[in-house]
Amino acid sequence: MDASSKPECIAFLELWTAKEAMLKLLGIGIAYGLDKSLVLNPEEGLFNDTKIHFNRYACGDLIGTLASFSKICLVREFTY
């Protein structure tokens, strides 16, 4: 978070959502390994040597992250 040029609260939320998305992708859940997951940069991270790719999204006050084992090329947005 110290390396981010963003406000501390935004940097924290981006980091938290990335770690949570990574653990959900792996089917582990946050109780197992928030301390074991490593977010390297805004585009990728590692968990036990497994490379994870991220796409981050912001909509107003909401921040979210999508995690995938391969690079995410296209995300479609749907409104209901």
HELIX and SHEET records of a PDB file:
HELIX    1   1 GLU A    8  LEU A   25  1                                  18    
HELIX    2   2 ILE A   30  GLY A   33  1                                   4    
SHEET    1   A 4 LEU A  38  ASN A  41  0                                        
SHEET    2   A 4 GLU A  44  PHE A  47 -1                                        
SHEET    3   A 4 THR A  50  CYS A  59 -1                                        
SHEET    4   A 4 LEU A  62  SER A  68 -1                                        
END                                                                             
